[in-house]
């Protein structure tokens, strides 16, 4: 049976969520910019 390393899993999850908090707004701004360029 494999041993679960909760500290490592929690660290990975925290890094993922931290990145997601920055990536989602950046993608939203880029999308808004592109839509603004396309719209007449």
Secondary structure by P-SEA (a helix, b strand, c coil): cccccaaaaaaaaaaaaaaaaaaaaaaaaaaaaaaaaacc
